[in-house]
Amino acid sequence: MPLLPEEPQIHESAQGPRVTPATAGRPAPTPRPVPGPRSMASPRPGSPGPGPARPAPPRAPAPAAVAKDPSQPQVQLIPAPADGALDAAEEAVDLLLDSGRPPGDVLLLTTGDQHPWAVHELSFGEAAYWAQHDAGDDVFYADAAAVARAATRPVVVVALNGGGEAAAATVLPPALAKAGALLIVCGEPQVINAALGAHA
């Protein structure tokens, strides 16, 4: 009969996990705390603990565009060539609406070709067109020549899409007067500056 090698014996002193039944006299081990988020009741080790909060370090004020006279609306200039001023104005309106501004707060004026919406609405007659203006529940698009007829709105956007400095000088003062909080002017910077400088 061939000899088989002896199987190794495992002694109790060998390393490894042991399972021992809990006895009546010995309590079961309590689980260790698991790291995680702390509540205000258990502050981070080494911190002073609950009590009055330390004052935050002073911060520099955020830069903001401020009108010279607080009673005057803020003026924002968006540089754009004359043939891109209407697109820039539409983008400005979209941003206003996306930021939560109600559509009825916005009036958009053009100095060159009218906005396609105005052209379309005027095809139904002036009475219907101005009735929408008077309702005041949507963005209203008008030719700059009609600025005197337009009601004051919190935001007036002017697209200098034609007419040059003469048109800008004609429309910007009344547009500023119609703007309750903000006037946005889209056009060529030198045209805007010349018009605003003449009426500063």
C-alpha positions as CSV (number, residue, x, y, z in Angstrom):
1,M,0.0,0.0,0.0
2,P,1.5,3.3,-1.0
3,L,2.2,5.9,1.6
4,L,0.3,9.1,1.5
5,P,1.9,12.3,2.8
6,E,0.4,13.4,6.1
7,E,-2.2,16.1,5.9
8,P,-1.1,19.2,7.7
9,Q,-2.8,19.8,11.0
10,I,-4.3,23.1,11.9
11,H,-3.6,24.1,15.4
12,E,-5.6,26.6,17.5
13,S,-2.7,29.0,17.7
14,A,-2.8,29.6,13.9
15,Q,-3.7,33.1,12.8
16,G,-7.0,33.9,11.2
17,P,-10.5,34.9,12.1
18,R,-12.3,32.9,14.8
19,V,-15.9,32.7,15.4
20,T,-16.8,32.3,19.0
21,P,-20.3,32.2,20.2
22,A,-21.3,35.0,22.6
23,T,-21.6,33.7,26.1
24,A,-24.2,34.9,28.6
25,G,-21.6,36.7,30.7
26,R,-19.9,38.5,27.9
27,P,-21.6,41.3,25.8
28,A,-21.4,41.2,22.0
29,P,-18.8,43.7,20.6
30,T,-20.2,47.1,19.6
31,P,-19.6,48.2,16.0
32,R,-17.0,50.8,15.4
33,P,-18.1,54.3,14.1
34,V,-17.9,54.7,10.4
35,P,-16.5,58.0,9.1
36,G,-19.1,60.2,7.4
37,P,-20.7,63.6,7.6
38,R,-20.9,65.2,11.0
39,S,-23.8,67.0,12.4
40,M,-23.5,70.3,14.2
41,A,-23.8,68.5,17.5
42,S,-20.5,66.6,16.8
43,P,-17.9,69.1,15.7
44,R,-14.7,68.2,13.8
45,P,-11.9,67.1,16.2
46,G,-9.8,70.0,17.1
47,S,-12.5,72.6,16.4
48,P,-13.7,74.9,19.1
49,G,-17.1,73.2,19.2
50,P,-20.6,74.7,19.3
51,G,-20.8,78.3,20.1
52,P,-20.9,81.6,18.3
53,A,-19.8,81.5,14.8
54,R,-16.6,83.3,13.9
55,P,-17.1,86.3,11.7
56,A,-16.4,85.8,8.1
57,P,-13.4,87.7,6.7
58,P,-14.4,90.9,5.0
59,R,-14.9,90.6,1.2
60,A,-14.3,93.2,-1.4
61,P,-17.6,94.4,-3.0
62,A,-18.5,92.9,-6.3
63,P,-18.1,95.3,-9.2
64,A,-21.4,96.5,-10.6
65,A,-22.4,98.9,-13.2
66,V,-24.0,101.9,-11.5
67,A,-25.7,104.8,-13.1
68,K,-24.3,108.2,-12.3
69,D,-27.6,109.3,-10.9
70,P,-29.6,106.7,-8.9
71,S,-32.9,108.1,-10.2
72,Q,-31.6,107.4,-13.8
73,P,-31.8,103.9,-15.3
74,Q,-28.6,101.9,-15.7
75,V,-27.1,102.0,-19.3
76,Q,-25.5,98.9,-20.8
77,L,-23.7,99.1,-24.1
78,I,-23.3,96.0,-26.4
79,P,-20.9,96.6,-29.3
80,A,-22.2,95.4,-32.6
81,P,-21.9,96.5,-36.2
82,A,-25.0,98.1,-37.7
83,D,-25.9,94.9,-39.6
84,G,-25.5,92.8,-36.4
85,A,-27.2,95.2,-33.9
86,L,-30.7,93.6,-34.3
87,D,-29.2,90.1,-33.6
88,A,-27.4,91.5,-30.6
89,A,-30.6,93.1,-29.3
90,E,-32.5,89.9,-29.8
91,E,-29.9,88.0,-27.8
92,A,-30.1,90.6,-25.0
93,V,-33.9,90.2,-24.9
94,D,-33.4,86.4,-24.7
95,L,-31.0,86.7,-21.8
96,L,-33.4,89.0,-20.0
97,L,-36.3,86.5,-20.4
98,D,-34.0,83.6,-19.4
99,S,-33.0,85.4,-16.3
100,G,-36.7,85.7,-15.2
101,R,-37.6,89.2,-16.5
102,P,-41.3,89.2,-17.5
103,P,-41.8,89.7,-21.3
104,G,-44.1,92.7,-20.7
105,D,-41.2,94.6,-19.1
106,V,-39.2,94.8,-22.4
107,L,-39.5,97.3,-25.3
108,L,-37.2,96.8,-28.3
109,L,-36.6,99.8,-30.6
110,T,-34.9,99.7,-34.0
111,T,-33.4,102.6,-35.9
112,G,-33.1,100.9,-39.3
113,D,-35.2,98.0,-40.6
114,Q,-38.1,97.1,-38.3
115,H,-38.0,93.8,-36.4
116,P,-39.8,91.0,-38.3
117,W,-42.3,90.7,-35.5
118,A,-43.3,94.3,-35.9
119,V,-43.6,94.0,-39.7
120,H,-45.8,91.0,-39.3
121,E,-48.1,92.5,-36.7
122,L,-48.4,95.8,-38.6
123,S,-49.7,93.8,-41.5
124,F,-52.9,93.3,-39.4
125,G,-53.3,97.1,-39.0
126,E,-52.0,99.7,-36.6
127,A,-54.9,99.4,-34.2
128,A,-54.2,95.7,-33.5
129,Y,-50.5,96.3,-33.3
130,W,-50.8,99.1,-30.7
131,A,-53.4,97.1,-28.8
132,Q,-50.7,94.5,-28.1
133,H,-48.5,97.3,-26.8
134,D,-51.2,98.6,-24.5
135,A,-51.9,95.1,-23.2
136,G,-48.3,95.1,-21.9
137,D,-48.0,91.3,-21.5
138,D,-45.3,90.6,-24.1
139,V,-42.1,92.1,-25.5
140,F,-43.0,94.9,-27.8
141,Y,-41.0,95.7,-30.9
142,A,-41.3,99.2,-32.5
143,D,-39.6,101.6,-34.8
144,A,-37.5,104.2,-33.0
145,A,-39.7,106.9,-34.7
146,A,-42.6,105.6,-32.5
147,V,-40.7,105.9,-29.2
148,A,-42.8,108.9,-28.2
149,R,-46.0,106.8,-28.4
150,A,-44.5,103.8,-26.5
151,A,-45.2,103.5,-22.8
152,T,-42.5,103.4,-20.2
153,R,-41.2,99.9,-19.5
154,P,-38.6,98.7,-17.0
155,V,-36.2,97.7,-19.8
156,V,-35.7,99.4,-23.2
157,V,-33.4,97.7,-25.7
158,V,-32.3,99.9,-28.7
159,A,-30.8,98.3,-31.8
160,L,-28.8,100.9,-33.8
161,N,-29.2,99.0,-37.0
162,G,-29.3,102.0,-39.3
163,G,-29.3,105.7,-39.5
164,G,-25.9,106.3,-38.0
165,E,-25.1,109.0,-35.4
166,A,-28.2,111.1,-36.3
167,A,-30.6,108.3,-35.6
168,A,-28.7,107.3,-32.4
169,A,-28.8,111.0,-31.2
170,T,-32.5,111.1,-31.9
171,V,-33.6,107.9,-30.3
172,L,-31.3,107.5,-27.2
173,P,-32.6,110.4,-25.1
174,P,-36.3,109.5,-25.3
175,A,-35.4,105.7,-25.0
176,L,-33.5,106.6,-21.8
177,A,-36.6,108.5,-20.6
178,K,-38.8,105.4,-21.3
179,A,-36.5,103.0,-19.5
180,G,-37.6,102.5,-15.9
181,A,-34.5,100.5,-14.8
182,L,-32.3,99.6,-17.7
183,L,-31.4,100.9,-21.2
184,I,-29.5,98.4,-23.4
185,V,-27.9,99.9,-26.5
186,C,-26.6,97.6,-29.3
187,G,-24.5,99.2,-32.0
188,E,-21.2,100.6,-33.0
189,P,-19.3,102.0,-29.9
190,Q,-18.3,105.2,-31.6
191,V,-21.9,105.9,-32.7
192,I,-23.2,105.2,-29.2
193,N,-20.5,107.3,-27.4
194,A,-21.1,110.2,-29.8
195,A,-24.9,110.1,-29.2
196,L,-24.6,109.6,-25.4
197,G,-21.8,112.2,-25.1
198,A,-23.9,114.8,-26.8
199,H,-26.7,114.2,-24.3
200,A,-24.7,113.5,-21.2
